């Protein structure tokens, strides 16, 4: 007679499994159960084998969980957070259901705390340059075709466009091409005005040299260029500062008036997206390449928090957005759907916590 016994204790599960497998050895012996009798018991035998496989998987899952948590804690202790994250990925690849395990979640929080300790603020000035490398190029003629009505309400404004490896300054009123500057076919970051005021200068990027530039609105004349020297993502304006996230894992603060960068903060992973900002809160919200959201003081760049999202590399492609007191982070979690993470903060923009379960969105 087979009687199913259930246990949550791994040691008891292993003892019961050993007893069951021993009994099944006899069941599979034709001396004890002839084939004539076995036929009528096949459904029951298959159910027992399914139980054995399920229990073995439960035991393996629990064993792997314990081993992984021990490895994570040891890696955190030694400062190897990358190995700790990789161990978690490997475990969840085998057992996705452990994503909500409390013990694993506590271990991951220890990783994020170690990540916060590894964030470094540095006074490493980067000086801008005033000389223009393209100033000596031969005169050029830009051919353009206009159509449509004059936009009287746009008088005094200049529209900046990237096309064919060049930045164009276009009169928003009548469509006249005011100037053109070649910045390289590899340049993918769109130029934008420094403010909403009339004749606001352009902030542009030269992808050939990884330089950030300020160009005069009406003429395209170079005001300054900042040689960052490595790839970066779209700059963001916050108050009177330009925030530039460098893909290697740095966030620079640039003075738009002078082009000088006085301070920077480094995180222990890469960066794929610009930071999120909110003028009503003195924080900068930077999503890392994987797993974490970093919260910096807008005044000092001190890392005030690290919040664990759990995203994989390449799945967050737009910056976080603050609206109605909540922080929204979009993760392309699957091939045909995204997860909208909704985080609550306190009045100071800190103490991030899950406001509600993530919303699954098609696409």
N, C-alpha and C positions, 0 to 999 in steps of 0.2 A: 504494500500500500504506500503510495507516494503522497506525502503531506507537505504542502508548501509552508515554509517558515520564513518570516520576514525579519530582517534586522538592519539597523542603521550603523551598527558597529562593524568596522572593516575586519577586525580579527574574527568576530563571529561569522561574518559572511564567508571568510576564507575557510573556516572549519566546516560550515554547512555545505559549502561548495565541494570541498574535498570528500565529504561523506556522500554527497549526491553522485559525484563522478565515480566513486568506488562502487556505488550501487548500480550505476549505469554500465559498468564493466560486466557485472553479472547479467544485466538485462540483455546486453549485446551477445552474450554467450548462448549459442543454440542448445547447449546442454540443459540450461535452466529454463529458457523460453524457446520452444521449438517454433519453426517458421509458421506452422499451422495456427499456433496461438498468437504469434507476434502480429499477424496481419490485422487482427481485430483490435490491437492495442497501438497501432501506428500513430493515430491522432494524439493519444496520450503521451507516447514516447517523444513525438515531435515537440509537444508543448514543454516537456521537461528539458529537452535540448535547447529550446528557445530561452527557458529560464536560466539555464547554465550560462548561455552566451550573454544574456542581459546582466546577470550578477557579475560575471567576469569583467564586463565592460565597466560596471559600477566600481568594482575594486580597482581596476586600472585607472579610472578617472580620479578616484580619491587618492591613489598613490601618486599619480602625476601631479595632482593639485598640491599635495603636501611638499613634494620634491621641488616644484616650481616656486612655491612661496618661500621655502628655505633658500633657494638660489637667488630669488629677488632680494630678500633681506640681506644676504651676504654681498650681493653686487652693490646694493645701496651703501652698505657699510664701507665698501672699498671705493665707492665713487663711480662705479661703472654702470651708470644708468642706462646706457645703450643696450648692454647685455641684459639688463633687467627687463626692459621693454620687449626685446626680442624673445625672451623666455615666455613672457605673457602672450605674445602673438602666436608662438608655437603651440602653447597650451590651448588657446581658444580656437586654433585651427583644427585641433583634434576634437575638442569638446566645447562647441559654441555656447552651450547652455551655462557654462561656468562664468559667463560674462557678468551675471548678477550675483555671483558668490560674494558674501560679505567679507570673508577672510582675504580673498584675492583683492577686493576693493580696498581694504585697509592696507595691504601691501603696496598697492599702486599709489596710494596717498603718500606713502613714505618715499616713493620715487619722486613724486612732484615736489615734496618738501626739499629733497636733496637737490633737485633741479633749481629751486629758488636760491639755494645757497651758492650754486655755481654761476648765477647771473652776476656779471661784473660791469660796473659803471667806470668809465675811464675818461679822463681829460686828455683826449688825443686830438688836438686841433688839426684840421685840414684846411690849408689856406687856398683861397680862390686865385684864379689867374685872370688877368685883364687883357692879355695879348690875344688877338684873334687869328687863328691859324688860316682862316679862309679869306682874310682881308685882302691878301695880295692876289687872289684869283682874278682871272680876266672877267670883264663885264659880261653879264648874261642878259638875255632877253627871254621873258616868260610869256608864252602865248596862252591866252585864255579866252573862253567864250562865255558870255553872260546871257542870262535870260530872266524874265520875270520883272516884277514891279520894284520900285525903290521902297525900302523899308524905313520910313521916316522915324519910327520909334527907336531905331537902333543907332541913331546918329552918334558918332563919337566912339563907337565900340568897334573892336577888331576881333575877328574870328580866327582861331588858329587851327590848322588842319595838317595832318600827316598823310602824305601820299607819295608813292614812288621813291621812298627814301629821302624825302625832303619835307621840311616844315614850311608852310605857307602862311603869311599874314594877309587876311582878306578883309576889306572894308565891309562891315556888316550892313551898311546902308545901301550900297549900290553893287557890291560884288567885285569891286576892283581888287586885283591882286597887287598888294602893296610891296611885297618882298617874298623872296624864296631863299631858304638855306638848306643845303644838302647835309644830312645827318647820318647817312648810311642806310642801305637796304635792310640791314639787320635790326634797325631801330623799330621797336613795336609799341613803345610808350607814347601815347597821344600828348601833344602839347596842350596847355591850358592857361587861362589868364590868372594872374596873381590875385586879382580881386574882381568884384562885380562893377567897379567904377569904370568910367569912360577912359579909353586909352590905357587900360591896364596892361602892363608888360606881360610877355609870355614866359612861362617856365617850360623848357624843352629839354630833351635828352639826346645826346649823341651816342648811339649804340656802338659806334666803332671804337671809341675811346673810353666808354663808360663814364661820361661827363654829364653833369647837370648844369644847365645854362639858364641865364635870364637874358631875354632879348627885348630890345626897345619895341614898343607896340607899332609905331608908324613906319619905322625904317628897318627893323630886324637887326639893328646894330647890337653887337655883343656888349652887355654891361658887365657880366662876370661869368666865368665857367669854373666849376668845381670838379677837379679830377678825383673822382671816387676810386677809380682804378679797378673795379670789379663789378659784376652784374648786380643790378638792383631792380626793384619793382616800382610801380607808380608812386610818385611822391604824394603826400597828403598835406594839406594846409590846416594848421590848427592855430587860431589866434594869429600871432605874428611870427610863426615859425613854420618851416618846411620839415616834415618828418619823412625820412628816406630809409626804407627797410632794405638792407643788403642781403642778398640770397645766402651768403655764407653764415648769416646769423647775427647781424648787427643792426642796430637802429640808430641813425644819425639825426641830430637836430641841426638844421641849417638856418642861418639868419638870411632871409630873402633880400634884405637891404644890402648886405655886404658880400653874401655868398660864402661866408666862413662857417665852418662847423667846429664848434668848441667841444661838444660832449658827444659821447656815444655809449651805448649799452650793448653787451654781448650776451647771447643766450647759448646754451650748450646744444643747439641743433640749428638746422637751416631754416630759412624763411621763404615762403612762396607767395605771400599776399601782403598788401599794404596793411597798416594798423587801422583799427577803428577808433574814432574819437567822438567826444560829445562835449560841446562848449560849456554845458552846464555842470560838467563833472571834471575834476582835475586829474583824470586818468587817461592812459593810452592802453588800448586793448590789442595785443599782438598775438595772432595765432601762429604757433610754431609749425614746423614742417609735419610733425606728427604728434598726436596725443594731447598736447598741452596748449592752454591759453595763458599768456603772460600779461600781468597787469602792472604797468609802470606809472610812477608819479610823473605827471606832465612837467612838474617844476624841476625835479632832481634826477629823473630817470631811475630812481630806486625801484627795485622789484618789490611790489607790495603783496602780490599774490601769484600763485600758479594754480590754475584750475584745470582739472583733468577732464578732457572731452572724450579722448579715446579714438580720435580719427587716425586713419592711415595716411602715409605720404601721398600727396597728389589729390586728396579728396576734398580739401577746402581750397577753393579757387577765388573766393571773394572775401573782402574784409568783413569783420563783425559789424553789426549795425545796432546802435542804441536808439530805442524809440519807446515812448510812454513809460520810461523807467525800467525797461527790460532790455537785455542784450540778446540779439539774435545771431546765431552762428549756423550757417548752412553747410552741411556735409554731404558730398556725393557718395553715399554709403554703398550703393549698388549700381549695376549697369544701367538700370532704367528708373531709379528712384533716388531721392535725396531725403535727408533727415534735417528737420528744422529744430535746432536746440534752442530752448527759451530759458534764459538765465535771469534770475532776479538779483538785485543789488540793494545795498542800503542807500541812504541819501547821499553818501560820499562816493558812491560808485564802487564800493568794495563789498567784501563778504559774499562773493558769488555763490549761488546755489541754484539747483534745478527748480524752476518755477512750476513746470508741469512736464508730463511725459513728452518726449520728442515726437514731433508730428512727421509722419511719413508723407512725402509729396511725390507724385508721379513726375518722372522726367529728371 
